[in-house]
Amino acid sequence: MRCVITRYPFDLTRTGVLASMKGVRPELVTGASVTIGRRRYPVKQVGQVITRQDPRDFTAGEVMRAMTRLGFTCHDRPEGAPVGEGGLTLLQTASALLGGTGPVAV
């Protein structure tokens, strides 16, 4: 299927995307994401792998539109706050590393 991302046409297929993402370890999901196989990847990471372009060159919306057309499930944001080590949220972990004593009010 022909998809246009950053004004460049790409001939993408579902099996081609699955093959490209095989063996790629998902980064931490903090925003829009796409489920490929049994893993959930950040949209920008998927776009970077399949287009071989810098993630700053395309929008998450362009990649989400292409992945949806190929039949993948896209998500706008994660269900809960990203979790770091020890079950703490990333904000709590950062606070602890900076010398904070507890959760920080946002």
SEFI-895382 format. One record per atom (N, C-alpha, C): residue in one letter; atom name; x negated, y negated, z negated; residue number from 1. Coordinates in steps of 0.001 Angstrom, whole numbers, plus 500000, padded with zeros to 6 digits. Last residue first. Example, Ala and Ser with C-alpha at 12.3 -4.5 7.8 and 13.67 -1.06 7.14 Angstrom:
<atoms>
atom residuo: S	atomo: N	X: 487150	Y: 502250	Z: 492920	num: 2
atom residuo: S	atomo: CA	X: 486330	Y: 501060	Z: 492860	num: 2
atom residuo: S	atomo: C	X: 487100	Y: 499970	Z: 492130	num: 2
atom residuo: A	atomo: N	X: 486810	Y: 505690	Z: 492200	num: 1
atom residuo: A	atomo: CA	X: 487700	Y: 504500	Z: 492200	num: 1
atom residuo: A	atomo: C	X: 486800	Y: 503300	Z: 492200	num: 1
</atoms>
This chain:
<atoms>
atom residuo: V	atomo: N	X: 498064	Y: 481802	Z: 459478	num: 106
atom residuo: V	atomo: CA	X: 497873	Y: 481217	Z: 460812	num: 106
atom residuo: V	atomo: C	X: 498857	Y: 480126	Z: 461035	num: 106
atom residuo: A	atomo: N	X: 496249	Y: 482629	Z: 456632	num: 105
atom residuo: A	atomo: CA	X: 497524	Y: 482149	Z: 457169	num: 105
atom residuo: A	atomo: C	X: 497253	Y: 481455	Z: 458497	num: 105
atom residuo: V	atomo: N	X: 494284	Y: 485498	Z: 456267	num: 104
atom residuo: V	atomo: CA	X: 494302	Y: 484078	Z: 456564	num: 104
atom residuo: V	atomo: C	X: 495657	Y: 483712	Z: 457127	num: 104
atom residuo: P	atomo: N	X: 493736	Y: 487824	Z: 453621	num: 103
atom residuo: P	atomo: CA	X: 494342	Y: 487453	Z: 454901	num: 103
atom residuo: P	atomo: C	X: 494427	Y: 485940	Z: 455050	num: 103
atom residuo: G	atomo: N	X: 490709	Y: 487176	Z: 451717	num: 102
atom residuo: G	atomo: CA	X: 491963	Y: 487862	Z: 452029	num: 102
atom residuo: G	atomo: C	X: 492493	Y: 487428	Z: 453371	num: 102
atom residuo: T	atomo: N	X: 488303	Y: 485903	Z: 451459	num: 101
atom residuo: T	atomo: CA	X: 488681	Y: 486858	Z: 450422	num: 101
atom residuo: T	atomo: C	X: 489951	Y: 487625	Z: 450754	num: 101
atom residuo: G	atomo: N	X: 485652	Y: 485347	Z: 453853	num: 100
atom residuo: G	atomo: CA	X: 486986	Y: 485119	Z: 453312	num: 100
atom residuo: G	atomo: C	X: 487345	Y: 486198	Z: 452311	num: 100
atom residuo: G	atomo: N	X: 483273	Y: 485754	Z: 455162	num: 99
atom residuo: G	atomo: CA	X: 483219	Y: 485479	Z: 453722	num: 99
atom residuo: G	atomo: C	X: 484562	Y: 485175	Z: 453106	num: 99
atom residuo: L	atomo: N	X: 483387	Y: 486540	Z: 457714	num: 98
atom residuo: L	atomo: CA	X: 483007	Y: 485152	Z: 457497	num: 98
atom residuo: L	atomo: C	X: 483015	Y: 484768	Z: 456013	num: 98
atom residuo: L	atomo: N	X: 484369	Y: 489094	Z: 457488	num: 97
atom residuo: L	atomo: CA	X: 482994	Y: 488923	Z: 457942	num: 97
atom residuo: L	atomo: C	X: 482484	Y: 487508	Z: 457697	num: 97
atom residuo: A	atomo: N	X: 487002	Y: 488530	Z: 456747	num: 96
atom residuo: A	atomo: CA	X: 486125	Y: 489212	Z: 455802	num: 96
atom residuo: A	atomo: C	X: 484663	Y: 489035	Z: 456195	num: 96
atom residuo: S	atomo: N	X: 487922	Y: 487360	Z: 459115	num: 95
atom residuo: S	atomo: CA	X: 487923	Y: 486597	Z: 457876	num: 95
atom residuo: S	atomo: C	X: 486968	Y: 487209	Z: 456860	num: 95
atom residuo: A	atomo: N	X: 487741	Y: 489517	Z: 460866	num: 94
atom residuo: A	atomo: CA	X: 486928	Y: 488328	Z: 461103	num: 94
atom residuo: A	atomo: C	X: 486823	Y: 487485	Z: 459838	num: 94
atom residuo: T	atomo: N	X: 489661	Y: 491198	Z: 459682	num: 93
atom residuo: T	atomo: CA	X: 488274	Y: 491638	Z: 459795	num: 93
atom residuo: T	atomo: C	X: 487349	Y: 490439	Z: 459987	num: 93
atom residuo: Q	atomo: N	X: 491969	Y: 489656	Z: 460000	num: 92
atom residuo: Q	atomo: CA	X: 491511	Y: 489985	Z: 458654	num: 92
atom residuo: Q	atomo: C	X: 490050	Y: 490420	Z: 458668	num: 92
atom residuo: L	atomo: N	X: 492081	Y: 489612	Z: 462812	num: 91
atom residuo: L	atomo: CA	X: 491990	Y: 488353	Z: 462077	num: 91
atom residuo: L	atomo: C	X: 491485	Y: 488597	Z: 460657	num: 91
atom residuo: L	atomo: N	X: 492395	Y: 492312	Z: 463439	num: 90
atom residuo: L	atomo: CA	X: 491159	Y: 491626	Z: 463831	num: 90
atom residuo: L	atomo: C	X: 490983	Y: 490307	Z: 463096	num: 90
atom residuo: T	atomo: N	X: 493693	Y: 494090	Z: 460600	num: 89
atom residuo: T	atomo: CA	X: 493860	Y: 493387	Z: 461873	num: 89
atom residuo: T	atomo: C	X: 492560	Y: 492672	Z: 462194	num: 89
atom residuo: L	atomo: N	X: 492423	Y: 497180	Z: 459318	num: 88
atom residuo: L	atomo: CA	X: 492652	Y: 495747	Z: 459183	num: 88
atom residuo: L	atomo: C	X: 492898	Y: 495140	Z: 460552	num: 88
atom residuo: G	atomo: N	X: 491699	Y: 499801	Z: 459536	num: 87
atom residuo: G	atomo: CA	X: 493121	Y: 499491	Z: 459567	num: 87
atom residuo: G	atomo: C	X: 493440	Y: 498015	Z: 459394	num: 87
atom residuo: G	atomo: N	X: 488951	Y: 500142	Z: 459738	num: 86
atom residuo: G	atomo: CA	X: 489568	Y: 500272	Z: 458422	num: 86
atom residuo: G	atomo: C	X: 491040	Y: 499908	Z: 458396	num: 86
atom residuo: E	atomo: N	X: 488437	Y: 497891	Z: 462479	num: 85
atom residuo: E	atomo: CA	X: 487976	Y: 498969	Z: 461615	num: 85
atom residuo: E	atomo: C	X: 488724	Y: 498963	Z: 460286	num: 85
atom residuo: G	atomo: N	X: 491405	Y: 496536	Z: 463963	num: 84
atom residuo: G	atomo: CA	X: 489964	Y: 496765	Z: 463961	num: 84
atom residuo: G	atomo: C	X: 489620	Y: 497920	Z: 463033	num: 84
atom residuo: V	atomo: N	X: 494185	Y: 496197	Z: 466037	num: 83
atom residuo: V	atomo: CA	X: 493658	Y: 496710	Z: 464781	num: 83
atom residuo: V	atomo: C	X: 492176	Y: 496990	Z: 464933	num: 83
atom residuo: P	atomo: N	X: 496307	Y: 493664	Z: 467255	num: 82
atom residuo: P	atomo: CA	X: 495175	Y: 494547	Z: 467487	num: 82
atom residuo: P	atomo: C	X: 494546	Y: 494946	Z: 466162	num: 82
atom residuo: A	atomo: N	X: 499730	Y: 493827	Z: 466205	num: 81
atom residuo: A	atomo: CA	X: 498464	Y: 493097	Z: 466246	num: 81
atom residuo: A	atomo: C	X: 497333	Y: 494072	Z: 466506	num: 81
atom residuo: G	atomo: N	X: 501910	Y: 495685	Z: 468426	num: 80
atom residuo: G	atomo: CA	X: 501482	Y: 495145	Z: 467138	num: 80
atom residuo: G	atomo: C	X: 500205	Y: 494354	Z: 467305	num: 80
atom residuo: E	atomo: N	X: 502351	Y: 495975	Z: 471220	num: 79
atom residuo: E	atomo: CA	X: 503456	Y: 496042	Z: 470258	num: 79
atom residuo: E	atomo: C	X: 503090	Y: 495412	Z: 468915	num: 79
atom residuo: P	atomo: N	X: 500763	Y: 493667	Z: 473521	num: 78
atom residuo: P	atomo: CA	X: 500761	Y: 494857	Z: 472670	num: 78
atom residuo: P	atomo: C	X: 501893	Y: 494799	Z: 471653	num: 78
atom residuo: R	atomo: N	X: 502644	Y: 492330	Z: 476340	num: 77
atom residuo: R	atomo: CA	X: 501726	Y: 492209	Z: 475213	num: 77
atom residuo: R	atomo: C	X: 501764	Y: 493476	Z: 474373	num: 77
atom residuo: D	atomo: N	X: 503776	Y: 493377	Z: 478767	num: 76
atom residuo: D	atomo: CA	X: 503407	Y: 491968	Z: 478616	num: 76
atom residuo: D	atomo: C	X: 502417	Y: 491741	Z: 477493	num: 76
atom residuo: H	atomo: N	X: 502857	Y: 496236	Z: 480642	num: 75
atom residuo: H	atomo: CA	X: 503341	Y: 495704	Z: 479371	num: 75
atom residuo: H	atomo: C	X: 502872	Y: 494258	Z: 479245	num: 75
atom residuo: C	atomo: N	X: 503687	Y: 498490	Z: 483289	num: 74
atom residuo: C	atomo: CA	X: 502967	Y: 497320	Z: 482788	num: 74
atom residuo: C	atomo: C	X: 503651	Y: 496789	Z: 481538	num: 74
atom residuo: T	atomo: N	X: 503292	Y: 501605	Z: 484704	num: 73
atom residuo: T	atomo: CA	X: 504043	Y: 500849	Z: 483712	num: 73
atom residuo: T	atomo: C	X: 503181	Y: 499719	Z: 483176	num: 73
atom residuo: F	atomo: N	X: 503002	Y: 502089	Z: 488275	num: 72
atom residuo: F	atomo: CA	X: 502446	Y: 502132	Z: 486920	num: 72
atom residuo: F	atomo: C	X: 503305	Y: 501282	Z: 485991	num: 72
atom residuo: G	atomo: N	X: 503826	Y: 501880	Z: 490924	num: 71
atom residuo: G	atomo: CA	X: 504543	Y: 502790	Z: 490029	num: 71
atom residuo: G	atomo: C	X: 503967	Y: 502930	Z: 488636	num: 71
atom residuo: L	atomo: N	X: 502877	Y: 500012	Z: 492627	num: 70
atom residuo: L	atomo: CA	X: 502307	Y: 501349	Z: 492764	num: 70
atom residuo: L	atomo: C	X: 502938	Y: 502357	Z: 491801	num: 70
atom residuo: R	atomo: N	X: 504154	Y: 497751	Z: 491702	num: 69
atom residuo: R	atomo: CA	X: 504523	Y: 498252	Z: 493028	num: 69
atom residuo: R	atomo: C	X: 503989	Y: 499661	Z: 493271	num: 69
atom residuo: T	atomo: N	X: 502719	Y: 497444	Z: 489326	num: 68
atom residuo: T	atomo: CA	X: 504143	Y: 497770	Z: 489270	num: 68
atom residuo: T	atomo: C	X: 504609	Y: 498343	Z: 490609	num: 68
atom residuo: M	atomo: N	X: 500232	Y: 496691	Z: 490326	num: 67
atom residuo: M	atomo: CA	X: 500348	Y: 497952	Z: 489592	num: 67
atom residuo: M	atomo: C	X: 501813	Y: 498398	Z: 489485	num: 67
atom residuo: A	atomo: N	X: 500859	Y: 494201	Z: 491509	num: 66
atom residuo: A	atomo: CA	X: 500344	Y: 495298	Z: 492331	num: 66
atom residuo: A	atomo: C	X: 500521	Y: 496637	Z: 491628	num: 66
atom residuo: R	atomo: N	X: 501693	Y: 492757	Z: 489237	num: 65
atom residuo: R	atomo: CA	X: 502603	Y: 492916	Z: 490370	num: 65
atom residuo: R	atomo: C	X: 502171	Y: 494093	Z: 491244	num: 65
atom residuo: M	atomo: N	X: 499341	Y: 492810	Z: 487721	num: 64
atom residuo: M	atomo: CA	X: 500554	Y: 493452	Z: 487213	num: 64
atom residuo: M	atomo: C	X: 501550	Y: 493702	Z: 488338	num: 64
atom residuo: V	atomo: N	X: 497645	Y: 491292	Z: 489342	num: 63
atom residuo: V	atomo: CA	X: 497342	Y: 492703	Z: 489128	num: 63
atom residuo: V	atomo: C	X: 498582	Y: 493439	Z: 488612	num: 63
atom residuo: E	atomo: N	X: 498932	Y: 488791	Z: 489204	num: 62
atom residuo: E	atomo: CA	X: 498666	Y: 489416	Z: 490505	num: 62
atom residuo: E	atomo: C	X: 498433	Y: 490916	Z: 490352	num: 62
atom residuo: G	atomo: N	X: 498923	Y: 488285	Z: 486432	num: 61
atom residuo: G	atomo: CA	X: 500182	Y: 488469	Z: 487151	num: 61
atom residuo: G	atomo: C	X: 499994	Y: 489142	Z: 488496	num: 61
atom residuo: A	atomo: N	X: 496311	Y: 487785	Z: 485809	num: 60
atom residuo: A	atomo: CA	X: 496906	Y: 489026	Z: 485311	num: 60
atom residuo: A	atomo: C	X: 498197	Y: 489315	Z: 486063	num: 60
atom residuo: T	atomo: N	X: 494503	Y: 486456	Z: 488641	num: 59
atom residuo: T	atomo: CA	X: 495380	Y: 486322	Z: 487475	num: 59
atom residuo: T	atomo: C	X: 495903	Y: 487693	Z: 487063	num: 59
atom residuo: F	atomo: N	X: 490991	Y: 486238	Z: 489499	num: 58
atom residuo: F	atomo: CA	X: 492376	Y: 486626	Z: 489748	num: 58
atom residuo: F	atomo: C	X: 493189	Y: 486471	Z: 488473	num: 58
atom residuo: D	atomo: N	X: 488451	Y: 485456	Z: 488700	num: 57
atom residuo: D	atomo: CA	X: 488868	Y: 485143	Z: 490060	num: 57
atom residuo: D	atomo: C	X: 490329	Y: 485484	Z: 490360	num: 57
atom residuo: R	atomo: N	X: 487718	Y: 486385	Z: 486285	num: 56
atom residuo: R	atomo: CA	X: 488134	Y: 484980	Z: 486334	num: 56
atom residuo: R	atomo: C	X: 488673	Y: 484594	Z: 487699	num: 56
atom residuo: P	atomo: N	X: 486767	Y: 488955	Z: 486735	num: 55
atom residuo: P	atomo: CA	X: 488127	Y: 488787	Z: 486205	num: 55
atom residuo: P	atomo: C	X: 488620	Y: 487341	Z: 486210	num: 55
atom residuo: D	atomo: N	X: 485119	Y: 489378	Z: 489824	num: 54
atom residuo: D	atomo: CA	X: 485049	Y: 488821	Z: 488485	num: 54
atom residuo: D	atomo: C	X: 486475	Y: 488596	Z: 487979	num: 54
atom residuo: Q	atomo: N	X: 485833	Y: 492448	Z: 491575	num: 53
atom residuo: Q	atomo: CA	X: 485691	Y: 490998	Z: 491493	num: 53
atom residuo: Q	atomo: C	X: 485600	Y: 490580	Z: 490037	num: 53
atom residuo: R	atomo: N	X: 486587	Y: 495006	Z: 492234	num: 52
atom residuo: R	atomo: CA	X: 485151	Y: 494705	Z: 492112	num: 52
atom residuo: R	atomo: C	X: 484888	Y: 493205	Z: 492136	num: 52
atom residuo: T	atomo: N	X: 489161	Y: 495909	Z: 492211	num: 51
atom residuo: T	atomo: CA	X: 488808	Y: 494915	Z: 493231	num: 51
atom residuo: T	atomo: C	X: 487316	Y: 494624	Z: 493283	num: 51
atom residuo: I	atomo: N	X: 489257	Y: 497831	Z: 490170	num: 50
atom residuo: I	atomo: CA	X: 489791	Y: 498178	Z: 491494	num: 50
atom residuo: I	atomo: C	X: 489422	Y: 497175	Z: 492582	num: 50
atom residuo: V	atomo: N	X: 487963	Y: 496550	Z: 487961	num: 49
atom residuo: V	atomo: CA	X: 487502	Y: 497845	Z: 488468	num: 49
atom residuo: V	atomo: C	X: 487984	Y: 498083	Z: 489892	num: 49
atom residuo: Q	atomo: N	X: 489423	Y: 494193	Z: 487596	num: 48
atom residuo: Q	atomo: CA	X: 487981	Y: 494123	Z: 487824	num: 48
atom residuo: Q	atomo: C	X: 487470	Y: 495426	Z: 488441	num: 48
atom residuo: G	atomo: N	X: 491991	Y: 495175	Z: 487090	num: 47
atom residuo: G	atomo: CA	X: 491730	Y: 494358	Z: 488260	num: 47
atom residuo: G	atomo: C	X: 490256	Y: 494283	Z: 488613	num: 47
atom residuo: V	atomo: N	X: 491497	Y: 496436	Z: 484628	num: 46
atom residuo: V	atomo: CA	X: 491922	Y: 497228	Z: 485781	num: 46
atom residuo: V	atomo: C	X: 491638	Y: 496457	Z: 487067	num: 46
atom residuo: Q	atomo: N	X: 490878	Y: 494190	Z: 483075	num: 45
atom residuo: Q	atomo: CA	X: 489892	Y: 495249	Z: 483234	num: 45
atom residuo: Q	atomo: C	X: 490231	Y: 496108	Z: 484456	num: 45
atom residuo: K	atomo: N	X: 493296	Y: 492769	Z: 483177	num: 44
atom residuo: K	atomo: CA	X: 492092	Y: 492170	Z: 483762	num: 44
atom residuo: K	atomo: C	X: 490993	Y: 493220	Z: 483979	num: 44
atom residuo: V	atomo: N	X: 495015	Y: 494456	Z: 481733	num: 43
atom residuo: V	atomo: CA	X: 495243	Y: 494216	Z: 483160	num: 43
atom residuo: V	atomo: C	X: 493987	Y: 493666	Z: 483831	num: 43
atom residuo: P	atomo: N	X: 493681	Y: 496881	Z: 479534	num: 42
atom residuo: P	atomo: CA	X: 493985	Y: 495477	Z: 479798	num: 42
atom residuo: P	atomo: C	X: 494076	Y: 495258	Z: 481312	num: 42
atom residuo: Y	atomo: N	X: 495218	Y: 500157	Z: 479503	num: 41
atom residuo: Y	atomo: CA	X: 494091	Y: 499281	Z: 479842	num: 41
atom residuo: Y	atomo: C	X: 494546	Y: 497828	Z: 479919	num: 41
atom residuo: R	atomo: N	X: 495975	Y: 503072	Z: 477949	num: 40
atom residuo: R	atomo: CA	X: 496487	Y: 501724	Z: 478187	num: 40
atom residuo: R	atomo: C	X: 495306	Y: 500779	Z: 478334	num: 40
atom residuo: R	atomo: N	X: 496233	Y: 506483	Z: 479079	num: 39
atom residuo: R	atomo: CA	X: 495534	Y: 505361	Z: 478442	num: 39
atom residuo: R	atomo: C	X: 496165	Y: 504037	Z: 478836	num: 39
atom residuo: R	atomo: N	X: 497152	Y: 508562	Z: 480500	num: 38
atom residuo: R	atomo: CA	X: 497563	Y: 508504	Z: 479097	num: 38
atom residuo: R	atomo: C	X: 496942	Y: 507326	Z: 478360	num: 38
atom residuo: G	atomo: N	X: 497604	Y: 506929	Z: 483495	num: 37
atom residuo: G	atomo: CA	X: 497429	Y: 508241	Z: 482882	num: 37
atom residuo: G	atomo: C	X: 497968	Y: 508188	Z: 481462	num: 37
atom residuo: I	atomo: N	X: 497759	Y: 503736	Z: 482566	num: 36
atom residuo: I	atomo: CA	X: 497254	Y: 504556	Z: 483666	num: 36
atom residuo: I	atomo: C	X: 496888	Y: 505908	Z: 483067	num: 36
atom residuo: T	atomo: N	X: 499579	Y: 500992	Z: 481746	num: 35
atom residuo: T	atomo: CA	X: 499353	Y: 502380	Z: 481362	num: 35
atom residuo: T	atomo: C	X: 498956	Y: 503158	Z: 482608	num: 35
atom residuo: V	atomo: N	X: 498337	Y: 497728	Z: 481264	num: 34
atom residuo: V	atomo: CA	X: 498960	Y: 498693	Z: 482175	num: 34
atom residuo: V	atomo: C	X: 498603	Y: 500101	Z: 481700	num: 34
atom residuo: S	atomo: N	X: 498895	Y: 494516	Z: 479657	num: 33
atom residuo: S	atomo: CA	X: 498210	Y: 495787	Z: 479854	num: 33
atom residuo: S	atomo: C	X: 498996	Y: 496667	Z: 480814	num: 33
atom residuo: A	atomo: N	X: 498322	Y: 491277	Z: 478261	num: 32
atom residuo: A	atomo: CA	X: 499004	Y: 492128	Z: 479235	num: 32
atom residuo: A	atomo: C	X: 498185	Y: 493393	Z: 479478	num: 32
atom residuo: G	atomo: N	X: 496402	Y: 491403	Z: 475304	num: 31
atom residuo: G	atomo: CA	X: 497401	Y: 490707	Z: 476119	num: 31
atom residuo: G	atomo: C	X: 498115	Y: 491683	Z: 477024	num: 31
atom residuo: T	atomo: N	X: 494633	Y: 492989	Z: 474077	num: 30
atom residuo: T	atomo: CA	X: 495120	Y: 491849	Z: 473301	num: 30
atom residuo: T	atomo: C	X: 496198	Y: 491080	Z: 474048	num: 30
atom residuo: V	atomo: N	X: 493080	Y: 496009	Z: 473879	num: 29
atom residuo: V	atomo: CA	X: 494219	Y: 495343	Z: 474507	num: 29
atom residuo: V	atomo: C	X: 494707	Y: 494232	Z: 473592	num: 29
atom residuo: L	atomo: N	X: 489698	Y: 496691	Z: 474299	num: 28
atom residuo: L	atomo: CA	X: 490744	Y: 496355	Z: 473338	num: 28
atom residuo: L	atomo: C	X: 491845	Y: 495570	Z: 474038	num: 28
atom residuo: E	atomo: N	X: 489145	Y: 498787	Z: 477209	num: 27
atom residuo: E	atomo: CA	X: 488753	Y: 497747	Z: 476268	num: 27
atom residuo: E	atomo: C	X: 489922	Y: 497498	Z: 475307	num: 27
atom residuo: P	atomo: N	X: 488884	Y: 502258	Z: 478005	num: 26
atom residuo: P	atomo: CA	X: 489690	Y: 501033	Z: 477877	num: 26
atom residuo: P	atomo: C	X: 489103	Y: 500067	Z: 476860	num: 26
atom residuo: R	atomo: N	X: 486372	Y: 503614	Z: 480037	num: 25
atom residuo: R	atomo: CA	X: 486856	Y: 503485	Z: 478663	num: 25
atom residuo: R	atomo: C	X: 487643	Y: 502181	Z: 478522	num: 25
atom residuo: V	atomo: N	X: 486694	Y: 505532	Z: 482848	num: 24
atom residuo: V	atomo: CA	X: 486518	Y: 504153	Z: 482370	num: 24
atom residuo: V	atomo: C	X: 487142	Y: 504059	Z: 480983	num: 24
atom residuo: G	atomo: N	X: 487348	Y: 508036	Z: 483780	num: 23
atom residuo: G	atomo: CA	X: 486068	Y: 507880	Z: 483100	num: 23
atom residuo: G	atomo: C	X: 485789	Y: 506476	Z: 482603	num: 23
atom residuo: K	atomo: N	X: 489304	Y: 506742	Z: 486313	num: 22
atom residuo: K	atomo: CA	X: 488875	Y: 507965	Z: 485631	num: 22
atom residuo: K	atomo: C	X: 487480	Y: 507756	Z: 485043	num: 22
atom residuo: M	atomo: N	X: 489911	Y: 504590	Z: 487856	num: 21
atom residuo: M	atomo: CA	X: 489927	Y: 504378	Z: 486406	num: 21
atom residuo: M	atomo: C	X: 489498	Y: 505619	Z: 485622	num: 21
atom residuo: S	atomo: N	X: 489778	Y: 505626	Z: 490438	num: 20
atom residuo: S	atomo: CA	X: 488888	Y: 504525	Z: 490065	num: 20
atom residuo: S	atomo: C	X: 488792	Y: 504365	Z: 488547	num: 20
atom residuo: A	atomo: N	X: 491854	Y: 507535	Z: 490382	num: 19
atom residuo: A	atomo: CA	X: 490472	Y: 507974	Z: 490572	num: 19
atom residuo: A	atomo: C	X: 489483	Y: 506895	Z: 490139	num: 19
atom residuo: L	atomo: N	X: 494074	Y: 505836	Z: 490079	num: 18
atom residuo: L	atomo: CA	X: 493793	Y: 506863	Z: 489074	num: 18
atom residuo: L	atomo: C	X: 492345	Y: 507336	Z: 489161	num: 18
atom residuo: V	atomo: N	X: 493847	Y: 504405	Z: 492473	num: 17
atom residuo: V	atomo: CA	X: 493704	Y: 503696	Z: 491197	num: 17
atom residuo: V	atomo: C	X: 493379	Y: 504694	Z: 490087	num: 17
atom residuo: G	atomo: N	X: 494325	Y: 506496	Z: 494291	num: 16
atom residuo: G	atomo: CA	X: 493065	Y: 505758	Z: 494335	num: 16
atom residuo: G	atomo: C	X: 492800	Y: 505008	Z: 493037	num: 16
atom residuo: T	atomo: N	X: 496922	Y: 507238	Z: 493681	num: 15
atom residuo: T	atomo: CA	X: 495840	Y: 508194	Z: 493430	num: 15
atom residuo: T	atomo: C	X: 494471	Y: 507516	Z: 493458	num: 15
atom residuo: R	atomo: N	X: 498244	Y: 504868	Z: 494495	num: 14
atom residuo: R	atomo: CA	X: 498330	Y: 505325	Z: 493110	num: 14
atom residuo: R	atomo: C	X: 497186	Y: 506287	Z: 492787	num: 14
atom residuo: T	atomo: N	X: 496266	Y: 502685	Z: 496532	num: 13
atom residuo: T	atomo: CA	X: 497193	Y: 503806	Z: 496366	num: 13
atom residuo: T	atomo: C	X: 497181	Y: 504209	Z: 494900	num: 13
atom residuo: L	atomo: N	X: 495672	Y: 499680	Z: 498325	num: 12
atom residuo: L	atomo: CA	X: 495636	Y: 500439	Z: 497087	num: 12
atom residuo: L	atomo: C	X: 496650	Y: 501576	Z: 497136	num: 12
atom residuo: D	atomo: N	X: 493994	Y: 497680	Z: 500178	num: 11
atom residuo: D	atomo: CA	X: 494832	Y: 498843	Z: 500432	num: 11
atom residuo: D	atomo: C	X: 494699	Y: 499758	Z: 499231	num: 11
atom residuo: F	atomo: N	X: 494060	Y: 494212	Z: 499743	num: 10
atom residuo: F	atomo: CA	X: 493508	Y: 495482	Z: 499287	num: 10
atom residuo: F	atomo: C	X: 494497	Y: 496579	Z: 499645	num: 10
atom residuo: P	atomo: N	X: 493290	Y: 490936	Z: 500875	num: 9
atom residuo: P	atomo: CA	X: 494148	Y: 492124	Z: 500953	num: 9
atom residuo: P	atomo: C	X: 493387	Y: 493379	Z: 500507	num: 9
atom residuo: Y	atomo: N	X: 492817	Y: 488051	Z: 498921	num: 8
atom residuo: Y	atomo: CA	X: 492175	Y: 489129	Z: 499667	num: 8
atom residuo: Y	atomo: C	X: 493104	Y: 490336	Z: 499713	num: 8
atom residuo: R	atomo: N	X: 493919	Y: 486167	Z: 497238	num: 7
atom residuo: R	atomo: CA	X: 493936	Y: 485881	Z: 498674	num: 7
atom residuo: R	atomo: C	X: 493231	Y: 486934	Z: 499518	num: 7
atom residuo: T	atomo: N	X: 493939	Y: 487529	Z: 494776	num: 6
atom residuo: T	atomo: CA	X: 493025	Y: 486404	Z: 495022	num: 6
atom residuo: T	atomo: C	X: 492824	Y: 486151	Z: 496515	num: 6
atom residuo: I	atomo: N	X: 495395	Y: 490207	Z: 496288	num: 5
atom residuo: I	atomo: CA	X: 494905	Y: 489730	Z: 494990	num: 5
atom residuo: I	atomo: C	X: 493811	Y: 488719	Z: 495299	num: 5
atom residuo: V	atomo: N	X: 497881	Y: 491877	Z: 497893	num: 4
atom residuo: V	atomo: CA	X: 497017	Y: 490708	Z: 497988	num: 4
atom residuo: V	atomo: C	X: 496686	Y: 490233	Z: 496581	num: 4
atom residuo: C	atomo: N	X: 498133	Y: 495211	Z: 499023	num: 3
atom residuo: C	atomo: CA	X: 498394	Y: 494244	Z: 497959	num: 3
atom residuo: C	atomo: C	X: 497405	Y: 493091	Z: 498118	num: 3
atom residuo: R	atomo: N	X: 499419	Y: 497833	Z: 500842	num: 2
atom residuo: R	atomo: CA	X: 498627	Y: 496615	Z: 500940	num: 2
atom residuo: R	atomo: C	X: 499080	Y: 495641	Z: 499853	num: 2
atom residuo: M	atomo: N	X: 499153	Y: 501169	Z: 500000	num: 1
atom residuo: M	atomo: CA	X: 500000	Y: 500000	Z: 500000	num: 1
atom residuo: M	atomo: C	X: 499106	Y: 498766	Z: 500000	num: 1
</atoms>
